[in-house]
């Protein structure tokens, strides 16, 4: 009983941390969100709000995230099919 009183707060903190990680991963690797970011980035470049170098740096980051998101989605589909 006493053991439960001490471990309960730690378990709750771990659960909250896991939920935060899940939400961050979902936002970081959401395909629709990344596509919207790429469109906005292109618009910023066309409106001369950012430089070509800034565009390329951000585009590279977004495309990497997109690639990872596609791989994650594919592995989820494969996991369901098994």
OpenMM code with the backbone's topology and positions (N, CA, C; nanometers):
from openmm import Vec3, app, unit

residues = "UNK UNK UNK UNK UNK UNK UNK UNK UNK UNK UNK UNK UNK UNK UNK UNK UNK UNK UNK UNK UNK UNK UNK UNK UNK UNK UNK UNK UNK UNK UNK UNK UNK UNK UNK UNK UNK UNK UNK UNK UNK UNK UNK UNK UNK UNK UNK UNK UNK UNK UNK UNK UNK UNK UNK UNK UNK UNK UNK UNK UNK UNK UNK UNK UNK UNK UNK UNK UNK UNK UNK UNK UNK UNK UNK UNK UNK UNK UNK UNK UNK UNK".split()
positions = [
    Vec3(0.0822, -0.1189, 0.0000),
    Vec3(0.0000, 0.0000, 0.0000),
    Vec3(0.0868, 0.1255, 0.0000),
    Vec3(0.1841, 0.1299, 0.0885),
    Vec3(0.2723, 0.2454, 0.0978),
    Vec3(0.3525, 0.2620, -0.0306),
    Vec3(0.3892, 0.1510, -0.0898),
    Vec3(0.4638, 0.1521, -0.2161),
    Vec3(0.3820, 0.2220, -0.3255),
    Vec3(0.2520, 0.1950, -0.3308),
    Vec3(0.1644, 0.2562, -0.4309),
    Vec3(0.1561, 0.4074, -0.4131),
    Vec3(0.1557, 0.4534, -0.2894),
    Vec3(0.1486, 0.5971, -0.2628),
    Vec3(0.2701, 0.6712, -0.3184),
    Vec3(0.3842, 0.6057, -0.3161),
    Vec3(0.5056, 0.6703, -0.3651),
    Vec3(0.5223, 0.6576, -0.5163),
    Vec3(0.4775, 0.5483, -0.5738),
    Vec3(0.4969, 0.5280, -0.7179),
    Vec3(0.3872, 0.5911, -0.8017),
    Vec3(0.2717, 0.6164, -0.7453),
    Vec3(0.1609, 0.6737, -0.8210),
    Vec3(0.1964, 0.8085, -0.8849),
    Vec3(0.2552, 0.9027, -0.8128),
    Vec3(0.2905, 1.0302, -0.8772),
    Vec3(0.3905, 1.0128, -0.9915),
    Vec3(0.4838, 0.9222, -0.9782),
    Vec3(0.5816, 0.8991, -1.0839),
    Vec3(0.5160, 0.8405, -1.2077),
    Vec3(0.4232, 0.7491, -1.1865),
    Vec3(0.3517, 0.6892, -1.2995),
    Vec3(0.2681, 0.7950, -1.3720),
    Vec3(0.2079, 0.8849, -1.2966),
    Vec3(0.1277, 0.9913, -1.3569),
    Vec3(0.2160, 1.0848, -1.4399),
    Vec3(0.3319, 1.1190, -1.3888),
    Vec3(0.4249, 1.2054, -1.4622),
    Vec3(0.4716, 1.1366, -1.5894),
    Vec3(0.4993, 1.0092, -1.5819),
    Vec3(0.5425, 0.9328, -1.6995),
    Vec3(0.4304, 0.9303, -1.8031),
    Vec3(0.3060, 0.9093, -1.7604),
    Vec3(0.1918, 0.9074, -1.8521),
    Vec3(0.1770, 1.0425, -1.9220),
    Vec3(0.1895, 1.1506, -1.8469),
    Vec3(0.1783, 1.2847, -1.9055),
    Vec3(0.2913, 1.3064, -2.0059),
    Vec3(0.4101, 1.2654, -1.9719),
    Vec3(0.5238, 1.2779, -2.0633),
    Vec3(0.5026, 1.1998, -2.1917),
    Vec3(0.4469, 1.0802, -2.1803),
    Vec3(0.4189, 0.9991, -2.2989),
    Vec3(0.3154, 1.0661, -2.3879),
    Vec3(0.2125, 1.1249, -2.3282),
    Vec3(0.1089, 1.1947, -2.4046),
    Vec3(0.1668, 1.3162, -2.4766),
    Vec3(0.2519, 1.3907, -2.4089),
    Vec3(0.3157, 1.5074, -2.4709),
    Vec3(0.4008, 1.4649, -2.5891),
    Vec3(0.4757, 1.3566, -2.5717),
    Vec3(0.5591, 1.3058, -2.6813),
    Vec3(0.4731, 1.2636, -2.8001),
    Vec3(0.3625, 1.1946, -2.7731),
    Vec3(0.2728, 1.1514, -2.8802),
    Vec3(0.2195, 1.2718, -2.9583),
    Vec3(0.1773, 1.3749, -2.8873),
    Vec3(0.1233, 1.4946, -2.9528),
    Vec3(0.2310, 1.5673, -3.0324),
    Vec3(0.3501, 1.5773, -2.9769),
    Vec3(0.4601, 1.6429, -3.0482),
    Vec3(0.4960, 1.5660, -3.1746),
    Vec3(0.5035, 1.4347, -3.1649),
    Vec3(0.5322, 1.3514, -3.2820),
    Vec3(0.4233, 1.3659, -3.3867),
    Vec3(0.2992, 1.3698, -3.3416),
    Vec3(0.1869, 1.3813, -3.4340),
    Vec3(0.1970, 1.5134, -3.5117),
    Vec3(0.2269, 1.6216, -3.4423),
    Vec3(0.2386, 1.7515, -3.5098),
    Vec3(0.3641, 1.7572, -3.5961),
    Vec3(0.4720, 1.7043, -3.5469),
    Vec3(0.5986, 1.7107, -3.6189),
    Vec3(0.5961, 1.6288, -3.7466),
    Vec3(0.5236, 1.5179, -3.7458),
    Vec3(0.5233, 1.4269, -3.8604),
    Vec3(0.3860, 1.4112, -3.9248),
    Vec3(0.3000, 1.5117, -3.9121),
    Vec3(0.1693, 1.5090, -3.9768),
    Vec3(0.1858, 1.5527, -4.1225),
    Vec3(0.1498, 1.4637, -4.2155),
    Vec3(0.1719, 1.4899, -4.3578),
    Vec3(0.0984, 1.6146, -4.4061),
    Vec3(-0.0271, 1.6314, -4.3670),
    Vec3(-0.1034, 1.7491, -4.4095),
    Vec3(-0.0408, 1.8779, -4.3567),
    Vec3(0.0011, 1.8761, -4.2324),
    Vec3(0.0631, 1.9933, -4.1718),
    Vec3(0.1932, 2.0290, -4.2442),
    Vec3(0.2726, 1.9304, -4.2756),
    Vec3(0.3994, 1.9550, -4.3454),
    Vec3(0.3726, 2.0112, -4.4846),
    Vec3(0.2717, 1.9575, -4.5536),
    Vec3(0.2373, 2.0098, -4.6860),
    Vec3(0.1944, 2.1561, -4.6781),
    Vec3(0.1160, 2.1901, -4.5781),
    Vec3(0.0748, 2.3291, -4.5591),
    Vec3(0.1957, 2.4191, -4.5332),
    Vec3(0.2883, 2.3697, -4.4535),
    Vec3(0.4101, 2.4463, -4.4249),
    Vec3(0.4917, 2.4699, -4.5523),
    Vec3(0.4991, 2.3684, -4.6379),
    Vec3(0.5719, 2.3833, -4.7643),
    Vec3(0.5057, 2.4880, -4.8542),
    Vec3(0.3742, 2.4879, -4.8594),
    Vec3(0.3013, 2.5867, -4.9394),
    Vec3(0.3246, 2.7270, -4.8846),
    Vec3(0.3148, 2.7417, -4.7541),
    Vec3(0.3382, 2.8726, -4.6921),
    Vec3(0.4813, 2.9200, -4.7165),
    Vec3(0.5739, 2.8283, -4.7103),
    Vec3(0.7140, 2.8614, -4.7340),
    Vec3(0.7325, 2.9133, -4.8760),
    Vec3(0.6708, 2.8462, -4.9716),
    Vec3(0.6793, 2.8893, -5.1116),
    Vec3(0.6191, 3.0289, -5.1282),
    Vec3(0.5082, 3.0534, -5.0617),
    Vec3(0.4443, 3.1847, -5.0696),
    Vec3(0.5345, 3.2932, -5.0109),
    Vec3(0.5989, 3.2633, -4.9003),
    Vec3(0.6910, 3.3599, -4.8389),
    Vec3(0.8050, 3.3945, -4.9337),
    Vec3(0.8557, 3.2952, -5.0031),
    Vec3(0.9636, 3.3189, -5.0992),
    Vec3(0.9143, 3.4061, -5.2138),
    Vec3(0.7980, 3.3736, -5.2674),
    Vec3(0.7440, 3.4494, -5.3798),
    Vec3(0.7123, 3.5935, -5.3429),
    Vec3(0.6789, 3.6180, -5.2173),
    Vec3(0.6479, 3.7532, -5.1708),
    Vec3(0.7725, 3.8247, -5.1185),
    Vec3(0.8884, 3.7640, -5.1389),
    Vec3(1.0170, 3.8194, -5.0932),
    Vec3(1.0210, 3.8439, -4.9426),
    Vec3(0.9508, 3.7598, -4.8672),
    Vec3(0.9527, 3.7689, -4.7208),
    Vec3(1.0732, 3.6957, -4.6622),
    Vec3(1.1263, 3.5998, -4.7383),
    Vec3(1.2451, 3.5261, -4.6960),
    Vec3(1.3418, 3.5189, -4.8136),
    Vec3(1.4671, 3.4920, -4.7821),
    Vec3(1.5685, 3.4794, -4.8871),
    Vec3(1.5654, 3.3379, -4.9451),
    Vec3(1.6313, 3.3230, -5.0581),
    Vec3(1.6421, 3.1915, -5.1210),
    Vec3(1.7131, 3.0934, -5.0274),
    Vec3(1.8135, 3.1417, -4.9577),
    Vec3(1.8876, 3.0560, -4.8643),
    Vec3(1.7987, 3.0105, -4.7487),
    Vec3(1.7205, 3.1027, -4.6923),
    Vec3(1.6286, 3.0666, -4.5846),
    Vec3(1.5257, 2.9653, -4.6358),
    Vec3(1.4784, 2.9885, -4.7571),
    Vec3(1.3826, 2.8966, -4.8188),
    Vec3(1.4415, 2.7568, -4.8299),
    Vec3(1.5619, 2.7484, -4.8828),
    Vec3(1.6240, 2.6177, -4.9039),
    Vec3(1.6482, 2.5446, -4.7724),
    Vec3(1.6920, 2.6180, -4.6706),
    Vec3(1.7161, 2.5557, -4.5402),
    Vec3(1.5865, 2.4987, -4.4816),
    Vec3(1.4821, 2.5797, -4.4819),
    Vec3(1.3543, 2.5371, -4.4255),
    Vec3(1.2909, 2.4267, -4.5107),
    Vec3(1.3025, 2.4399, -4.6423),
    Vec3(1.2469, 2.3375, -4.7308),
    Vec3(1.3145, 2.2029, -4.7067),
    Vec3(1.4449, 2.2054, -4.6906),
    Vec3(1.5188, 2.0813, -4.6645),
    Vec3(1.4697, 2.0150, -4.5358),
    Vec3(1.4507, 2.0959, -4.4328),
    Vec3(1.4015, 2.0441, -4.3052),
    Vec3(1.2621, 1.9834, -4.3214),
    Vec3(1.1735, 2.0555, -4.3907),
    Vec3(1.0369, 2.0082, -4.4091),
    Vec3(1.0322, 1.8811, -4.4936),
    Vec3(1.1140, 1.8754, -4.5972),
    Vec3(1.1159, 1.7563, -4.6823),
    Vec3(1.1692, 1.6351, -4.6067),
    Vec3(1.2652, 1.6569, -4.5188),
    Vec3(1.3155, 1.5477, -4.4356),
    Vec3(1.2049, 1.4979, -4.3426),
    Vec3(1.1343, 1.5924, -4.2794),
    Vec3(1.0229, 1.5538, -4.1931),
    Vec3(0.9147, 1.4808, -4.2726),
    Vec3(0.8900, 1.5256, -4.3945),
    Vec3(0.7901, 1.4617, -4.4799),
    Vec3(0.8308, 1.3179, -4.5115),
    Vec3(0.9573, 1.2995, -4.5430),
    Vec3(1.0083, 1.1654, -4.5734),
    Vec3(0.9937, 1.0731, -4.4522),
    Vec3(1.0282, 1.1235, -4.3356),
    Vec3(1.0147, 1.0448, -4.2127),
    Vec3(0.8678, 1.0124, -4.1867),
    Vec3(0.7808, 1.1109, -4.2086),
    Vec3(0.6377, 1.0894, -4.1877),
    Vec3(0.5843, 0.9820, -4.2817),
    Vec3(0.6288, 0.9846, -4.4055),
    Vec3(0.5857, 0.8829, -4.5022),
    Vec3(0.6333, 0.7440, -4.4591),
    Vec3(0.7570, 0.7348, -4.4121),
    Vec3(0.8102, 0.6066, -4.3657),
    Vec3(0.7319, 0.5560, -4.2446),
    Vec3(0.6996, 0.6474, -4.1534),
    Vec3(0.6233, 0.6091, -4.0342),
    Vec3(0.4843, 0.5609, -4.0728),
    Vec3(0.4224, 0.6319, -4.1663),
    Vec3(0.2895, 0.5923, -4.2107),
    Vec3(0.2941, 0.4561, -4.2790),
    Vec3(0.3957, 0.4361, -4.3617),
    Vec3(0.4101, 0.3074, -4.4310),
    Vec3(0.4308, 0.1936, -4.3311),
    Vec3(0.5123, 0.2166, -4.2293),
    Vec3(0.5355, 0.1111, -4.1302),
    Vec3(0.4085, 0.0839, -4.0500),
    Vec3(0.3271, 0.1872, -4.0263),
    Vec3(0.1999, 0.1654, -3.9575),
    Vec3(0.1050, 0.0823, -4.0426),
    Vec3(0.1015, 0.1085, -4.1729),
    Vec3(0.0161, 0.0320, -4.2637),
    Vec3(0.0627, -0.1124, -4.2686),
    Vec3(0.1936, -0.1331, -4.2783),
    Vec3(0.2475, -0.2681, -4.2813),
    Vec3(0.2189, -0.3422, -4.1519),
    Vec3(0.2228, -0.2708, -4.0392),
    Vec3(0.1940, -0.3325, -3.9113),
    Vec3(0.0498, -0.3771, -3.9013),
    Vec3(-0.0395, -0.3015, -3.9610),
    Vec3(-0.1823, -0.3363, -3.9599),
    Vec3(-0.2081, -0.4566, -4.0480),
    Vec3(-0.1388, -0.4650, -4.1609),
    Vec3(-0.1599, -0.5731, -4.2565),
    Vec3(-0.1104, -0.7077, -4.2048),
    Vec3(-0.0190, -0.7081, -4.1120),
    Vec3(0.0384, -0.8334, -4.0620),
    Vec3(-0.0521, -0.9072, -3.9718),
] * unit.nanometer
topology = app.Topology()
chain = topology.addChain("A")
for resn in residues:
    res = topology.addResidue(resn, chain)
    for name in ("N", "CA", "C"):
        topology.addAtom(name, app.Element.getBySymbol(name[0]), res)
